[in-house]
Amino acid sequence: MSARIQAKPGVRSAGGYATVMLCLLAALAGGRAACAAPSPSDAQLQAVEQQLNGIGTRLTRLQDLTDIEIVQHTYGYFVDKAQWRSLADLFAQDATLEIGGKGVFVGHDRVFEYMRTGLGPIGPHDGLLIDHQQFQCLPSIEPDGLTGHLRCIAFVMSSGGWGHVYYEDTFVKENGVWKFKQLHGPFNMYAGYKIGWLDHTVLNTYPEKFPPWPDLPPTVIYLTYPNYYADPFDYPNPVTGRMAPAPSPRAGGMAFGK
C-alpha cells in the first residue's frame, strides 16, 4: 500500500490544494469566517473528496488487517483453554474447518462438534495442555474489502505431544465483522515427547482416526516431517509481484519451489 498521494486534476498548485483543505476543515469546525479565500471550484472540491475517500479507504484496510489478526489470535487463545463455543462463534455459518489430514467440517455447528468431540470437554481441567502459540501471521485484504487471507505458523504443546502447524485461512466480513470463512491448518510436524520429534513422528491424521467423522474428505493428501508439504501461498512476492509456484501434488514432492 503506497503512502504517496499524487495531485489530482483541478488542483493547480500545492498552495491551492492546501487552501481548499483549510477551508473545508474550517467549515467542518464551524469556523467559516476563518476562510478568507474565494470559494473553491467544483473541480477542486471533487479532487479533495477523492483524496479524502482514498485516505478513508486506506484507514479501513489497515483496520481490516488488524481485525483479521485479532480473530486468528483469538482462535489460538480459545484453543488454549478449550473454549469451544466461543471458538465456533469466530466462524461464519457456512465456514469450513480442515486441520491436519482429518478432512473438512462444514458449518459453524460442525466446527463446534469437531472441537468438542475430537479434542475433549469444554474448559480447562487437570492434565490438559493445548498451548497454541501463533507466529509470523501475514494478513492480506482482497480489493472488494470483504474477503481476507492470512498465513500463519503455530507451535503446539499439548498433553499428547508437540507440533508445528501452518495456517492458510480465508476470512469474510459480514455486517462489518470479520469471521473465519475457511480455516486450513496442515501439519508440518507432530510427535510425542518420550522419544522426540526427530525419531517418533506422526505422519498425519486421517478421517477415521478419531470421531467425529468429517463432512468431506481431505482437500490434499500429504505426509508430515520427515517428509514435507507447503501449502500454496495466497499472496504474491511483495517485491516482484509474482505468485509462488504451486507445490507438487505429491507429498514431499521435489518440484516445490522450482
N, C-alpha and C positions, 0 to 999 in steps of 0.2 A: 504494500500500500504506500504509494508515494506521498510525501508530505508537501510536495510542490503544488502551488496554486497558480495557474497561468492566468494572465489578464484576458478578459473576455471582450469581444467587440462591443462598442458602445461606451466603454470607459476609456477615455482618451489619454489619461495620464494617471500616475500613481497618486498625485495630489487630488485629481478629480475623484478617484475611487475613494480616497480617504475622506474627502468632504461628504460624499454620499453616505458613507458608513456612519460618520459622526452625526449627520442629520437624522438618519434612521434611528440610531441609538438614543439621540436626544429626544426624538418623538416618542420612542417607546418608554422613556423615563418621564414623559410628561413635560419635557422642557423644550417645547417647540421654539420658544423665543431665543434659545441659545444658538440656533442655526440661522446665521445671517446670510448664508449663501443662497443663490437662486434655487428654486425648486428643481430637483433632479428630473431629467427626461425619462420617458418610458423605457428607453433602451438602457439607461443607467440603472433604473430600478430592477429591470429584468436581469441584468448582469449580476447585481448584488444578490437578488433572490437565488440565482443559480449557485453563486458562491456559498451562500448560507445553507442551501439544500445539500450541497456537496459536503460541507462540514458536518451537517446533521447525519448524513449517511455514514460518514467515517466514524463518528462517535457511536452510532448504533452498531456498526460492525465490530468495533473494539469491545463494546459491551457484550455482544453476542459471543465473541471468542472467550471472554471471561466466564460467561454463563455456562458455556459448554464444558469448560474445565471444571467448574463447580459441580455440575451434575456428575461428571466422571469421578471426581474425587469423593463426592458424597457416596457414590456407589461403593467405593472401597471401604469407607468407614462403616457403612451399614453391613457389609460383609464381615468386618472385624467382629462385630457384636451380634451377628445373626439376626439382624433386624429385617426379616424377610418381607413383612408387609410394607414397611417404609421403602425398602429397596424396590419392590414391584411397582410402587407408585411413581418411580422415576421413569417408567416405560409407558409409551403410548399404548392405546388399547389394541392396536394391530401390530405391535412391535414383535421382533423375533430375538431370541437369545440362542447362541451356539458357543459352548465352551468345550475346548478340547475336541475329542472325536465323538462326543456323546450324541450329536445330532441337533436338530433345530426344534426349538419350542416356540410356538406361535401364540401370541396374545399375552396381555397383562396377567390374566389368571394363571396361565401355564408357566409364566416366569416364576410366580409365587410357588406353584406346585413343585417346580424343579428344585427350588431352594429349600422349601420346607421338607419335602420327601427325600431329596437326594443328599442334602447337607445337614439335616437334623432339625431338632425343635427350635422354636423361636427363642432368642435371648441367650446370653452367656451363661455358662454353668461350669462346674468343676471339671477339669480335664479337657476343656475345649479351647483350642487355639486355631484361629483362622486369620492370622495377621496378614493384611493385604496392602502392601506398600506400592504406590504407583509413582513412576518417574518419567521424565522426558516427554510429557504429554504435548503434542503438537496439534492444535486445532486449526481448522480452516472453515470458511463460510462460502457457500455457493452464491453466485450473483443474484439469485432470487431472494436471498436473505431469509429463507425459510428452511433451508437444508444445510446441515453442517457435518463435518467429519472430524475425527480425532484419532491419532495414532499414539499409543502409549505403551509403556513397559511396566509390568508388575512383578514384584518379588514376593512370593507367598511362603509364609512359615505357618504350618498347620499341625494339628495333632497327628496327622497321618504322614507328614513328610514336608519337603520344601520344593519349591518350583519357580520357574521363570516363565512368564506368560506375556504374549503380545496382545494388544487390543487394536483392532481396526474397526472403529464404531461409526455409526451414522446417527444423526440427531435430526429431529423435526421440531419446528417452532409452531406450537398450537396456542392460539389466543395469547400470544406474547410470551409464552413459557416454553423453554427448551426441554425436550424429553428424548429418551432413547428411542430411536426407530429400529436400529439393528445393533445388537452387541455381538461381536465376533471375537472370541478370545482363544486363538490357537496356542497350545503349549509349545514352548521351546525346550524345556527340560522339566522333568518331575522325578523325584527319587525319595527313598526312605532315608532315615537318619542313621540307622545302625551300621550300614556299610559305607554309605556316602553317595553323593550324586555322580561320582565318576564311574563307579563299578556296579551299581544296582539301580538302574533307571527304569521308569515306567514308559514303555514305548508309545503309549497313548491310551486314552479311554476309548470306549466303543459303545454303540447304542444299548446293548443288552448287559452292560457291565453291572449296572445297578438301576433300580427304579427311581423315578418314573420313566416310562418309555417315551421317546421323542415323537413329535408330530411328523417330522420329515427326516430323512437320512442326512448324514454329514454332507456339507457342500463341497468338501475336499478331503481326500484321504492322504494322510501323511504320517511320518514317524518322527518322534522327538529325538533329542540328543541320545546317543552319539550321531544319529542322522540329523539332518537339518531341513527346515522348511521356513521360508519367509513369505508372509502374506504380502500381496501386492500393495505398493504404496498408493494412497489415494491422491497424493499431491505431486506436482512436478518439482524438478530440481529448482530451487529458488534462484540460482544463478543463470542456468542455461535455459530454463523453461521447459525442458524435455521431461517426459514421463519416464520412469524407470522401466526397463523391460520386465515383462511378467516372468515369474519363476517357472521352471519346468513343472509340468503336471506330475512328474514322478517324484515320490518322496525322496529327499536328498538329491534331487536332480542336479547334475553338474553344470547344467546350462544356465543356472541362475546368474544374472548379472552380466551375461556375455552377449 
